[in-house]
């Protein structure tokens, strides 16, 4: 009979009113490399509770041989539905935590998915954050699954159970270019709040296209 025991150390840093979460740290083996994982916004995870995003992230990083993860986000507002109607922007305190994690950890995995393809306001924040991360350009990576497509969020069905960590490739939609011509609709502003890191994300939507195969036009993100 074999008995294995382990301890996972958790650290969470909130704002004083606990409406913002700056850092969620999970360490299960301090002797192994730690990664910085950046997504869009935090939801329900705290010291005890974990959502599916955190669950899939820990599982996949453990299988890849890592010893822990710093989970951070572009925006620190705790919500299961990110409302971009009034715009979003980088928060200085939140950026400080991101840059500190990027400095001390081995890899920075940009795991915000494809959301920037269709949401102009989020695209601008992504560009701003990438500018801040320029000193760590050689540390930037993203999630790929089975050599199919890359730039996944941990909740994407294609990447929930298997990750490959590959160097970050700047997607075309994040390259600097003129936005919409004034007076013309871009059709890229959502009418409803966005569901980001929550476990409530519908699971069947990506399967409707091409018998479950992802195409470059599939902009579903978790």
N, CA and C of each residue as an Amber inpcrd file, in Angstrom:
protein
   666
   0.8490000  -1.1870000   0.0000000   0.0000000   0.0000000   0.0000000
   0.8880000   1.2420000   0.0000000   0.5320000   2.2020000  -0.8620000
   1.3140000   3.4280000  -1.0090000   0.4590000   4.6190000  -0.6020000
   0.9820000   5.4340000   0.2810000   0.2900000   6.6530000   0.7130000
   1.1100000   7.8630000   0.3010000   0.4690000   8.7930000  -0.3900000
   1.1300000  10.0360000  -0.7760000   0.4360000  11.2020000  -0.0730000
   1.2230000  12.1320000   0.4150000   0.6860000  13.3130000   1.0700000
   1.2870000  14.5570000   0.4520000   0.5340000  15.6110000   0.4760000
   1.0360000  16.8600000  -0.0780000   0.3190000  18.0440000   0.5190000
   0.9390000  19.1900000   0.4100000   0.3500000  20.4360000   0.9110000
   0.4310000  21.4880000  -0.1810000  -0.6700000  22.1690000  -0.4320000
  -0.6730000  23.2740000  -1.3870000  -0.8200000  24.5870000  -0.6180000
   0.1590000  25.4570000  -0.7990000   0.1170000  26.7570000  -0.1190000
  -0.6110000  27.7680000  -1.0040000  -1.5460000  28.4760000  -0.3990000
  -2.3420000  29.4570000  -1.1370000  -2.1720000  30.8390000  -0.5310000
  -1.9880000  31.8260000  -1.3930000  -1.9240000  33.2230000  -0.9760000
  -2.7870000  34.0400000  -1.9230000  -3.6500000  34.8720000  -1.3580000
  -4.5200000  35.7210000  -2.1700000  -4.3970000  37.1570000  -1.6710000
  -4.2370000  38.0850000  -2.5820000  -4.1490000  39.5020000  -2.2200000
  -5.3280000  40.2360000  -2.8390000  -6.1370000  40.8450000  -1.9680000
  -7.3260000  41.5990000  -2.3620000  -7.1260000  43.0820000  -2.0640000
  -8.0260000  43.8830000  -2.6170000  -8.1510000  45.2670000  -2.1650000
  -8.8040000  45.2580000  -0.7830000  -8.7340000  46.3620000  -0.0660000
  -9.2760000  46.4220000   1.2970000 -10.7500000  46.0650000   1.3620000
 -11.5170000  46.4480000   0.3400000 -12.9500000  46.1610000   0.3390000
 -13.2880000  44.8280000  -0.3360000 -12.2520000  44.1170000  -0.7830000
 -12.3930000  42.7950000  -1.4090000 -13.2470000  42.8120000  -2.6730000
 -13.2780000  43.9510000  -3.3470000 -13.9450000  44.0080000  -4.6490000
 -12.9530000  43.7440000  -5.7900000 -11.6660000  43.7420000  -5.4550000
 -10.6380000  43.4890000  -6.4500000  -9.6890000  42.4110000  -5.9280000
  -9.2370000  41.5730000  -6.8410000  -8.2390000  40.5620000  -6.4980000
  -7.0230000  40.7630000  -7.3900000  -5.8940000  41.0130000  -6.7490000
  -4.6780000  41.3040000  -7.4960000  -3.8440000  40.0610000  -7.7840000
  -3.8690000  39.1160000  -6.8600000  -3.0110000  37.9480000  -7.0180000
  -3.6360000  36.7350000  -6.3370000  -3.6190000  35.6240000  -7.0360000
  -3.9650000  34.3280000  -6.4580000  -2.7740000  33.4100000  -6.7050000
  -2.1040000  33.0110000  -5.6250000  -0.8990000  32.1930000  -5.7510000
  -1.1490000  30.7970000  -5.1870000  -0.8260000  29.7880000  -5.9800000
  -0.9400000  28.3980000  -5.5620000   0.4270000  27.7430000  -5.7500000
   1.0150000  27.2490000  -4.6500000   2.3170000  26.6120000  -4.7030000
   2.1970000  25.1940000  -4.1570000   2.5790000  24.2040000  -4.9510000
   2.5330000  22.8190000  -4.4930000   3.9220000  22.1730000  -4.4410000
   4.9290000  22.8010000  -5.0720000   6.2900000  22.2850000  -5.0070000
   7.2560000  23.4460000  -5.2310000   7.8330000  23.9490000  -4.1530000
   8.6970000  25.1200000  -4.2450000  10.0230000  24.8280000  -4.9380000
  10.3360000  23.5700000  -5.1490000  11.5840000  23.2200000  -5.8180000
  11.4670000  23.2760000  -7.3360000  10.2630000  23.4470000  -7.8460000
  10.0460000  23.4540000  -9.2920000   9.6830000  24.8620000  -9.7740000
   9.7840000  25.1150000 -11.0760000   9.5050000  26.4540000 -11.6110000
   8.0580000  26.8910000 -11.3520000   7.9110000  28.1970000 -11.1660000
   6.5960000  28.8250000 -10.9710000   6.2870000  29.6620000 -12.2060000
   5.0320000  29.7050000 -12.6230000   4.6590000  30.5130000 -13.7830000
   3.6960000  31.6140000 -13.3820000   3.7050000  32.6500000 -14.1720000
   2.7560000  33.7580000 -14.0510000   1.7140000  33.5620000 -15.1480000
   0.4560000  33.4460000 -14.7520000  -0.6330000  33.1720000 -15.6980000
  -1.5690000  34.3780000 -15.7140000  -1.7050000  35.0280000 -16.8650000
  -2.4980000  36.2580000 -16.9700000  -3.7480000  35.9990000 -17.8010000
  -4.9080000  36.3030000 -17.1870000  -6.1830000  36.1690000 -17.8850000
  -6.8980000  37.5180000 -17.9150000  -8.2110000  37.5220000 -17.9580000
  -8.9350000  38.7740000 -18.1500000  -9.4280000  39.3850000 -16.8450000
 -10.2090000  38.6470000 -16.0710000 -10.6790000  39.1720000 -14.7860000
 -10.9120000  38.0380000 -13.8020000 -10.7360000  38.3000000 -12.5010000
 -10.9780000  37.2650000 -11.4890000 -12.4620000  37.0900000 -11.2150000
 -12.8270000  35.8620000 -10.7720000 -14.2240000  35.6580000 -10.3930000
 -14.3090000  35.1820000  -8.9520000 -14.6030000  33.9040000  -8.7180000
 -14.9610000  33.4670000  -7.3710000 -13.8280000  32.8350000  -6.5690000
 -12.6950000  32.5870000  -7.1620000 -11.6280000  31.8800000  -6.4510000
 -11.0360000  32.7300000  -5.3310000 -10.7840000  32.0800000  -4.1860000
 -10.1430000  32.7480000  -3.0650000  -9.2400000  31.7500000  -2.3530000
  -9.0310000  31.9140000  -1.0480000  -8.1280000  31.0310000  -0.3240000
  -8.6180000  29.5810000  -0.3420000  -9.9220000  29.3820000  -0.2100000
 -10.4950000  28.0380000  -0.1640000 -11.1900000  27.6660000  -1.4600000
 -12.0420000  28.5380000  -1.9660000 -12.8050000  28.2440000  -3.1800000
 -11.9090000  28.2920000  -4.4120000 -12.1260000  27.3490000  -5.3200000
 -11.4830000  27.4260000  -6.6230000 -12.5530000  27.2360000  -7.6960000
 -12.4500000  28.0220000  -8.7660000 -13.3730000  27.8440000  -9.8820000
 -12.7220000  26.9140000 -10.9080000 -13.4350000  26.6350000 -11.9870000
 -12.9100000  25.7040000 -12.9790000 -11.6400000  26.2260000 -13.6570000
 -11.5390000  27.5440000 -13.7980000 -10.3390000  28.1010000 -14.4120000
  -9.0990000  27.7340000 -13.6070000  -9.1770000  27.9360000 -12.2960000
  -8.0450000  27.6150000 -11.4260000  -7.7950000  26.1060000 -11.4090000
  -8.8660000  25.3330000 -11.3560000  -8.7440000  23.8770000 -11.3300000
  -8.0030000  23.3530000 -12.5580000  -8.4360000  23.7660000 -13.7510000
  -7.7890000  23.3030000 -14.9760000  -6.3450000  23.8150000 -15.0690000
  -6.1150000  25.0300000 -14.5850000  -4.7660000  25.6010000 -14.6490000
  -3.8010000  24.8080000 -13.7840000  -4.1920000  24.5340000 -12.5410000
  -3.3360000  23.7690000 -11.6380000  -3.0630000  22.3780000 -12.2050000
  -4.1130000  21.7150000 -12.6750000  -3.9690000  20.3580000 -13.1870000
  -2.9910000  20.2980000 -14.3540000  -3.1450000  21.2120000 -15.3060000
  -2.2860000  21.1740000 -16.4910000  -0.8540000  21.5860000 -16.1790000
  -0.6780000  22.5780000 -15.3160000   0.6780000  22.9950000 -14.9690000
   1.4030000  21.9120000 -14.1700000   0.6750000  21.2360000 -13.3030000
   1.2620000  20.1260000 -12.5500000   1.7460000  19.0250000 -13.5040000
   0.9130000  18.6950000 -14.4930000   1.2840000  17.6460000 -15.4420000
   2.4990000  18.0520000 -16.2840000   2.6970000  19.3580000 -16.4560000
   3.8340000  19.8430000 -17.2350000   5.0990000  19.9850000 -16.3910000
   4.9920000  19.7040000 -15.0970000   6.1780000  19.7210000 -14.2530000
   6.4430000  21.0060000 -13.5030000   5.4690000  21.9050000 -13.4710000
   5.6490000  23.1450000 -12.7270000   5.2720000  22.9480000 -11.2600000
   5.7520000  23.8660000 -10.4210000   5.5230000  23.7400000  -8.9940000
   4.5480000  24.7350000  -8.4160000   4.0270000  25.6300000  -9.2480000
   3.0770000  26.6020000  -8.7340000   2.7110000  27.6290000  -9.7860000
   1.7770000  28.5000000  -9.4280000   1.2880000  29.4890000 -10.3780000
   0.8610000  30.7570000  -9.6570000   1.1970000  31.8840000 -10.2410000
   0.6290000  33.1800000  -9.8750000  -0.4660000  33.4810000 -10.8820000
  -1.7130000  33.5410000 -10.4340000  -2.8200000  33.8560000 -11.3340000
  -3.1560000  35.3320000 -11.1900000  -3.0450000  36.0480000 -12.3040000
  -3.3280000  37.4750000 -12.3440000  -4.2260000  37.7560000 -13.5400000
  -4.7110000  38.9960000 -13.6290000  -5.6540000  39.3420000 -14.6900000
  -5.4270000  40.7600000 -15.1880000  -5.8890000  41.0210000 -16.4070000
  -5.7760000  42.3710000 -16.9570000  -6.5100000  43.3910000 -16.1030000
  -7.6990000  43.0210000 -15.6270000  -8.4370000  43.8650000 -14.7090000
  -8.6250000  43.1070000 -13.4070000  -8.5540000  43.7990000 -12.2910000
  -8.6110000  43.1440000 -10.9850000 -10.0250000  43.1000000 -10.4080000
 -10.9960000  43.6400000 -11.1040000 -12.3770000  43.6410000 -10.6130000
 -12.9130000  42.2140000 -10.5190000 -13.4360000  41.8500000  -9.3530000
 -13.9810000  40.5140000  -9.1450000 -15.4160000  40.4750000  -9.6610000
 -15.6320000  39.7160000 -10.7200000 -16.9570000  39.6140000 -11.3110000
 -17.0160000  38.3750000 -12.2030000 -18.1980000  37.7810000 -12.3040000
 -18.3650000  36.6780000 -13.2410000 -18.8160000  37.1790000 -14.6080000
 -19.1920000  38.4440000 -14.6930000 -19.5980000  39.0240000 -15.9800000
 -18.9310000  40.3880000 -16.1210000 -17.9260000  40.4550000 -16.9620000
 -17.1910000  41.6930000 -17.1660000 -17.9690000  42.6120000 -18.0990000
 -18.3940000  43.7440000 -17.5920000 -19.1680000  44.7010000 -18.3710000
 -18.2240000  45.7460000 -18.9540000 -18.0930000  45.7710000 -20.2710000
 -17.1810000  46.7090000 -20.9220000 -17.8840000  47.9460000 -21.4620000
 -19.1620000  48.0920000 -21.1890000 -19.9030000  49.2240000 -21.7600000
 -19.2910000  50.5570000 -21.3660000 -18.8240000  50.6560000 -20.1220000
 -18.2380000  51.9010000 -19.6440000 -16.7190000  51.9240000 -19.8020000
 -16.1980000  50.9340000 -20.5090000 -14.7750000  50.8750000 -20.7640000
 -14.0120000  50.2210000 -19.6290000 -12.8490000  49.6870000 -19.9240000
 -11.9590000  49.1360000 -18.9070000 -10.5630000  49.6700000 -19.1630000
  -9.7640000  49.7200000 -18.1310000  -8.4090000  50.2350000 -18.2730000
  -7.5010000  49.5390000 -17.2750000  -6.2150000  49.6870000 -17.4740000
  -5.2570000  49.1000000 -16.5560000  -5.2680000  49.8530000 -15.2370000
  -5.1690000  49.0930000 -14.1600000  -5.0900000  49.6380000 -12.8180000
  -3.6300000  49.5910000 -12.3710000  -3.1040000  50.7050000 -11.8770000
  -1.6870000  50.7780000 -11.5440000  -1.2850000  49.7270000 -10.5090000
  -2.1140000  49.5450000  -9.4960000  -1.8020000  48.5580000  -8.4610000
  -1.7630000  47.1610000  -9.0610000  -2.7510000  46.8670000  -9.8910000
  -2.8150000  45.5500000 -10.5240000  -1.6040000  45.3240000 -11.4300000
  -1.2360000  46.3330000 -12.2040000  -0.0820000  46.2230000 -13.0900000
   1.1910000  45.9630000 -12.2940000   1.3260000  46.6100000 -11.1270000
   2.5030000  46.3920000 -10.2930000   2.6430000  44.9200000  -9.9000000
   1.5230000  44.2870000  -9.5390000   1.5680000  42.8730000  -9.1820000
   1.9360000  42.0070000 -10.3820000   1.4120000  42.3600000 -11.5410000
   1.7330000  41.6020000 -12.7620000   3.2220000  41.6910000 -13.0640000
   3.7820000  42.8930000 -12.9990000   5.1820000  43.0780000 -13.3440000
   6.1100000  42.4260000 -12.3170000   5.7340000  42.4550000 -11.0440000
   6.5470000  41.7810000 -10.0250000   6.5640000  40.2790000 -10.2510000
   5.4120000  39.7270000 -10.6050000   5.3450000  38.2930000 -10.8770000
   6.1390000  37.9420000 -12.1250000   6.0240000  38.7710000 -13.1490000
   6.7610000  38.5310000 -14.3900000   8.2600000  38.5650000 -14.1520000
   8.6970000  39.4140000 -13.2470000  10.1310000  39.5540000 -12.9850000
  10.7080000  38.3200000 -12.2980000   9.9860000  37.7630000 -11.3410000
  10.5650000  36.6930000 -10.5210000  10.2780000  35.2860000 -11.0370000
   9.2890000  35.1300000 -11.8970000   8.9070000  33.7920000 -12.3440000
   9.4900000  33.4440000 -13.7090000   9.5010000  32.1430000 -14.0020000
  10.1670000  31.6360000 -15.1960000   9.4460000  31.9740000 -16.4950000
   8.1340000  31.9030000 -16.4600000   7.3390000  32.1340000 -17.6700000
   6.1490000  33.0250000 -17.3510000   5.7130000  33.8000000 -18.3460000
   4.4910000  34.5890000 -18.2690000   3.5690000  34.0610000 -19.3600000
   2.5180000  33.3720000 -18.9480000   1.6060000  32.7710000 -19.9170000
   0.4120000  33.6960000 -20.1120000   0.2590000  34.2260000 -21.3100000
  -0.8840000  35.0810000 -21.6340000  -2.0390000  34.1670000 -22.0240000
  -2.9740000  34.0020000 -21.0910000  -4.0450000  33.0200000 -21.2540000
  -5.4030000  33.6930000 -21.3030000  -5.4620000  34.8420000 -21.9570000
  -6.7300000  35.5690000 -22.0310000  -7.6080000  35.1280000 -23.1960000
  -7.1700000  34.1270000 -23.9340000  -8.0090000  33.5800000 -24.9940000
  -8.1150000  34.4930000 -26.1960000  -9.2440000  34.3760000 -26.9000000
  -9.4400000  35.0880000 -28.1610000 -10.3240000  36.3270000 -28.0100000
 -10.5890000  36.6960000 -26.7720000 -11.5820000  37.7380000 -26.5260000
 -11.2520000  39.0570000 -27.2110000  -9.9720000  39.3540000 -27.3990000
  -9.5990000  40.6080000 -28.0320000  -9.9480000  40.6950000 -29.5040000
 -10.2230000  39.5520000 -30.1320000 -10.5510000  39.5640000 -31.5610000
 -11.8120000  40.3710000 -31.8340000 -12.7620000  40.3140000 -30.9230000
 -14.0720000  40.9110000 -31.2060000 -14.4510000  42.0390000 -30.2540000
 -13.5840000  42.3890000 -29.3090000 -13.9280000  43.4350000 -28.3460000
 -12.8250000  44.4990000 -28.3290000 -13.1540000  45.6230000 -28.9310000
 -12.1700000  46.6760000 -29.1260000 -11.6160000  47.2170000 -27.8120000
 -12.4700000  47.3750000 -26.8080000 -12.0120000  47.9410000 -25.5370000
 -11.0310000  47.0090000 -24.8400000 -11.2830000  45.7300000 -24.9040000
 -10.3620000  44.7660000 -24.3070000  -9.0690000  44.7080000 -25.1170000
  -9.1970000  44.8270000 -26.4160000  -8.0160000  44.8220000 -27.2920000
  -7.0680000  45.9510000 -26.9020000  -7.6170000  47.1080000 -26.5890000
  -6.7740000  48.2430000 -26.2030000  -6.0430000  47.9660000 -24.8920000
  -6.7370000  47.3440000 -23.9390000  -6.1080000  47.0110000 -22.6610000
  -5.0170000  45.9700000 -22.8670000  -5.2590000  44.9990000 -23.7230000
  -4.2390000  43.9940000 -24.0150000  -2.9850000  44.6470000 -24.5960000
  -3.1810000  45.5740000 -25.5100000  -2.0310000  46.2720000 -26.0930000
  -1.2710000  47.0510000 -25.0370000  -2.0130000  47.7420000 -24.1650000
  -1.3710000  48.5160000 -23.1010000  -0.5610000  47.6100000 -22.1770000
  -1.1200000  46.4640000 -21.8380000  -0.4100000  45.5560000 -20.9460000
   0.8180000  44.9590000 -21.6300000   0.6960000  44.6220000 -22.9020000
   1.8530000  44.1040000 -23.6360000   2.9860000  45.1310000 -23.6830000
   2.6180000  46.3900000 -23.7460000   3.6340000  47.4510000 -23.7220000
   4.3730000  47.4400000 -22.3830000   3.6190000  47.2590000 -21.3020000
   4.2220000  47.2020000 -19.9670000   5.1270000  45.9790000 -19.8210000
   4.7830000  44.9010000 -20.5260000   5.5150000  43.6430000 -20.4030000
   6.7030000  43.5320000 -21.3590000   6.9990000  44.5790000 -22.1000000
   8.1060000  44.5200000 -23.0620000   9.4390000  44.0880000 -22.4420000
   9.7600000  44.5140000 -21.2100000  11.0320000  44.0630000 -20.6280000
  11.0980000  42.5510000 -20.4190000   9.9470000  41.8890000 -20.4580000
   9.8960000  40.4440000 -20.2270000   9.4410000  39.7010000 -21.4820000
   9.7080000  40.2960000 -22.6410000   9.2360000  39.7300000 -23.9080000
   9.7160000  38.3050000 -24.1160000  10.9270000  37.9910000 -23.6400000
  11.4580000  36.6410000 -23.8330000  10.8100000  35.6190000 -22.9110000
   9.9980000  36.0870000 -21.9540000   9.2990000  35.1850000 -21.0320000
   7.8480000  34.9340000 -21.4410000   7.3780000  35.6060000 -22.4840000
   5.9610000  35.5330000 -22.8350000   5.6460000  34.2390000 -23.5900000
   4.6150000  33.5450000 -23.1130000   4.1730000  32.2950000 -23.7130000
   2.6490000  32.2740000 -23.8100000   2.1280000  31.2410000 -24.4480000
   0.6780000  31.0780000 -24.5540000   0.3510000  29.5900000 -24.5660000
  -0.9250000  29.2860000 -24.4840000  -1.3680000  27.8940000 -24.4060000
  -1.7340000  27.3860000 -25.7900000  -1.1660000  26.2370000 -26.1250000
  -1.5130000  25.5410000 -27.3620000  -2.0180000  24.1620000 -26.9640000
  -2.8490000  23.5740000 -27.7920000  -3.3700000  22.2460000 -27.4950000
  -3.2340000  21.3390000 -28.7100000  -2.4890000  20.2680000 -28.5530000
  -2.3260000  19.2600000 -29.6090000  -1.8940000  19.8650000 -30.9470000
  -1.0750000  20.8870000 -30.8940000  -0.5430000  21.5230000 -32.1040000
  -1.6580000  22.0080000 -33.0390000  -2.8330000  22.2850000 -32.4820000
  -3.9610000  22.6830000 -33.3190000  -4.0130000  24.2000000 -33.4780000
  -4.3260000  24.8710000 -32.4330000  -4.4130000  26.3230000 -32.4460000
  -3.7650000  26.7990000 -31.1570000  -3.5340000  28.0900000 -31.0400000
  -2.8870000  28.5940000 -29.8400000  -3.5940000  29.8550000 -29.3550000
  -3.1820000  30.3030000 -28.1720000  -3.7840000  31.4740000 -27.5740000
  -5.0590000  31.1550000 -26.8150000  -5.1180000  29.9680000 -26.2090000
  -6.3320000  29.5460000 -25.5150000  -6.4340000  30.1090000 -24.1010000
  -7.6660000  30.2220000 -23.6290000  -7.9860000  30.4330000 -22.2200000
  -8.1020000  29.0420000 -21.5930000  -7.7900000  28.8850000 -20.2970000
  -7.8730000  27.5540000 -19.6780000  -9.2430000  26.8920000 -19.7470000
 -10.3120000  27.6730000 -19.8930000 -11.6450000  27.0860000 -19.9630000
 -12.0490000  26.6620000 -21.3700000 -11.2510000  27.0050000 -22.3710000
 -11.5920000  26.5870000 -23.7290000 -11.6320000  25.0600000 -23.7790000
 -12.6910000  24.4670000 -24.3240000 -12.7910000  22.9970000 -24.3510000
 -11.5820000  22.3070000 -24.9610000 -10.9490000  22.9480000 -25.9370000
  -9.8080000  22.3310000 -26.6100000  -8.5750000  22.2350000 -25.6980000
  -8.5600000  23.0060000 -24.6070000  -7.3500000  23.0740000 -23.7880000
  -7.5780000  22.7120000 -22.3290000  -8.7520000  22.2480000 -21.9870000
  -9.0290000  22.0030000 -20.5630000  -8.1710000  20.9020000 -19.9650000
  -7.8530000  19.8840000 -20.7450000  -7.1760000  18.7210000 -20.1850000
  -5.7710000  18.5000000 -20.7390000  -5.3520000  19.3520000 -21.6580000
  -4.0040000  19.1860000 -22.2110000  -3.4760000  20.5340000 -22.6860000
  -2.3520000  20.9470000 -22.1150000  -1.6910000  22.1800000 -22.5230000
  -0.3350000  21.8630000 -23.1340000   0.0330000  22.6890000 -24.0990000
   1.4190000  22.8380000 -24.5100000   1.7290000  24.3140000 -24.3850000
   2.8450000  24.6350000 -23.7670000   3.2360000  26.0240000 -23.5720000
   4.2160000  26.4100000 -24.6680000   3.8170000  27.3620000 -25.5040000
   4.6440000  27.7540000 -26.6500000   4.9020000  29.2560000 -26.5990000
   5.9860000  29.7260000 -27.2180000   6.2830000  31.1590000 -27.2160000
   5.1120000  31.9810000 -27.7620000   4.9060000  33.1310000 -27.1600000
   3.7950000  34.0030000 -27.5490000   4.0080000  34.5650000 -28.9450000
   2.9640000  34.4810000 -29.7460000   2.9530000  35.0790000 -31.0790000
   1.9030000  36.1750000 -31.0860000   2.3080000  37.3830000 -31.4140000
   1.3740000  38.5030000 -31.4080000   0.3330000  38.3010000 -32.5040000
  -0.9410000  38.1370000 -32.1220000  -1.9680000  37.9260000 -33.1540000
  -2.2100000  39.1910000 -33.9650000  -2.7330000  39.0010000 -35.1420000
  -2.9540000  40.1310000 -36.0520000  -3.8520000  41.1880000 -35.4250000
  -4.8620000  40.7600000 -34.6670000  -5.8040000  41.7440000 -34.1180000
  -5.1850000  42.6340000 -33.0450000  -4.0050000  42.2550000 -32.5250000
  -3.3320000  43.0950000 -31.5340000  -2.2330000  43.9550000 -32.1400000
  -1.9890000  43.7920000 -33.4210000  -1.0090000  44.6340000 -34.0670000
  -1.6000000  46.0180000 -34.2490000  -0.7700000  47.0270000 -34.0490000
  -1.2520000  48.4010000 -34.1170000  -1.7700000  48.7230000 -35.5210000
  -3.0190000  49.2050000 -35.5570000  -3.6080000  49.6310000 -36.8180000
  -4.7760000  50.5380000 -36.4960000  -5.2710000  51.2350000 -37.4890000
  -6.3850000  52.1280000 -37.2720000  -7.6230000  51.3380000 -36.9260000
  -8.3670000  51.8570000 -35.9620000  -9.6190000  51.2100000 -35.6030000
 -10.7000000  51.6340000 -36.5970000 -11.9210000  51.5230000 -36.2270000
 -13.0270000  51.7780000 -37.1480000 -13.0260000  53.2150000 -37.6680000
 -13.4420000  53.3750000 -38.8950000 -13.6090000  54.7020000 -39.4730000
 -14.7690000  55.3940000 -38.7760000 -14.5950000  56.6450000 -38.3150000
 -15.6870000  57.3400000 -37.6350000 -16.9600000  57.3410000 -38.4570000
 -18.0690000  57.0620000 -37.7870000 -19.3470000  57.0400000 -38.4800000
 -19.7400000  55.6870000 -38.9970000 -18.8300000  54.7100000 -38.9250000
 -19.1100000  53.3700000 -39.4000000 -19.1180000  52.4040000 -38.2240000
 -20.0680000  51.5080000 -38.2190000 -20.1700000  50.5370000 -37.1320000
 -19.1100000  49.4650000 -37.2730000 -18.4300000  49.1550000 -36.1440000
 -17.4280000  48.0990000 -36.1700000 -18.0200000  46.7500000 -35.8030000
 -19.2050000  46.7580000 -35.1820000 -19.8920000  45.5420000 -34.7600000
 -19.0450000  44.7080000 -33.8060000 -18.1280000  45.3930000 -33.0890000
 -17.3020000  44.6160000 -32.1690000 -17.5240000  45.0150000 -30.7160000
 -18.5830000  45.7930000 -30.4390000 -18.8970000  46.1440000 -29.0750000
 -20.0200000  45.2590000 -28.5690000 -19.8270000  44.5400000 -27.4690000
 -20.8590000  43.6360000 -26.9710000 -22.0360000  44.3880000 -26.3860000
 -23.2330000  43.8420000 -26.5670000 -24.4210000  44.4290000 -25.9700000
 -24.6490000  43.9340000 -24.5520000 -24.0260000  42.8040000 -24.2220000
 -24.1950000  42.2200000 -22.8970000 -22.8450000  42.1090000 -22.2080000
 -22.8380000  42.0590000 -20.8700000 -21.5790000  41.8570000 -20.1560000
 -20.9290000  40.5460000 -20.5870000 -19.6150000  40.5040000 -20.4800000
 -18.8580000  39.3390000 -20.9110000 -18.6570000  38.3760000 -19.7620000
 -18.8060000  37.1160000 -20.0560000 -18.5860000  36.0720000 -19.0590000
 -17.1640000  35.5640000 -19.2270000 -16.3010000  35.8500000 -18.2300000
 -14.8850000  35.5650000 -18.4060000 -14.4220000  34.3120000 -17.6910000
 -14.0310000  34.4400000 -16.4470000 -13.3520000  33.3540000 -15.7700000
 -14.3220000  32.4380000 -15.0340000 -15.6210000  32.7090000 -15.1150000
 -16.6030000  31.9580000 -14.3440000 -16.8350000  30.5620000 -14.9040000
 -17.1760000  29.6480000 -13.9940000 -17.5180000  28.2970000 -14.4190000
 -18.8720000  28.2290000 -15.1000000 -19.5790000  29.3620000 -15.2010000
 -20.8920000  29.3740000 -15.8340000 -20.8140000  29.4410000 -17.3500000
 -19.6130000  29.5260000 -17.8950000 -19.4610000  29.6380000 -19.3470000
 -20.0910000  28.4400000 -20.0580000 -20.9610000  28.6620000 -21.0690000
 -21.5400000  27.5370000 -21.8060000 -20.4550000  26.6690000 -22.4060000
 -20.6620000  25.3520000 -22.3400000 -19.6400000  24.4250000 -22.8110000
 -19.8940000  23.9050000 -24.2140000 -21.1010000  24.1070000 -24.7530000
 -21.4120000  23.4770000 -26.0280000 -21.2370000  24.3950000 -27.2150000
 -21.0380000  25.6770000 -26.9810000 -21.0020000  26.6260000 -28.0850000
 -19.9120000  26.3400000 -29.1120000 -18.6450000  26.0070000 -28.6900000
 -17.6130000  25.7850000 -29.7080000 -17.8610000  24.5570000 -30.5590000
 -18.7210000  23.6430000 -30.1140000 -18.9300000  22.4160000 -30.8660000
 -19.8750000  22.5900000 -32.0470000 -20.4890000  23.7620000 -32.1540000
 -21.4680000  23.9720000 -33.2110000 -20.8240000  24.2000000 -34.5630000
 -19.5500000  24.5390000 -34.5610000 -18.9190000  24.9310000 -35.8040000
 -17.9550000  23.8510000 -36.2650000 -18.1430000  23.3680000 -37.4500000
 -17.2120000  22.4150000 -38.0390000 -17.0770000  21.1480000 -37.2380000
 -18.1990000  20.6330000 -36.6740000 -18.1890000  19.3870000 -35.9180000
 -17.1640000  19.4120000 -34.7960000 -17.1080000  20.5880000 -34.1380000
 -16.2460000  20.6970000 -32.9670000 -14.8450000  21.1750000 -33.2800000
 -14.4920000  21.3460000 -34.5530000 -13.1550000  21.7950000 -34.8930000
 -13.1080000  23.3100000 -34.8510000 -12.0440000  23.8290000 -34.2810000
 -11.8990000  25.2690000 -34.1790000 -11.3510000  25.8400000 -35.4710000
 -11.8950000  26.9370000 -35.8750000 -11.3580000  27.6520000 -37.0290000
 -10.8300000  28.9710000 -36.5560000 -10.0920000  29.6440000 -37.4200000
  -9.5260000  30.9310000 -37.0510000 -10.6020000  31.9670000 -36.7570000
 -11.8170000  31.7520000 -37.2600000 -12.8840000  32.7170000 -37.0410000
 -13.6740000  32.4270000 -35.7750000 -13.3750000  31.3350000 -35.1120000
 -14.0800000  30.9840000 -33.8910000 -13.5300000  31.8180000 -32.7520000
 -14.3020000  32.7890000 -32.2840000 -13.8000000  33.7410000 -31.3020000
 -14.3170000  33.4350000 -29.9100000 -14.8550000  32.2540000 -29.7020000
 -15.3520000  31.8940000 -28.3690000 -14.2090000  31.8290000 -27.3770000
 -14.3770000  32.4780000 -26.2430000 -13.4110000  32.3750000 -25.1490000
 -14.1830000  32.1860000 -23.8600000 -13.4740000  31.6830000 -22.8870000
 -14.1060000  31.4800000 -21.5950000 -13.8400000  32.6450000 -20.6810000
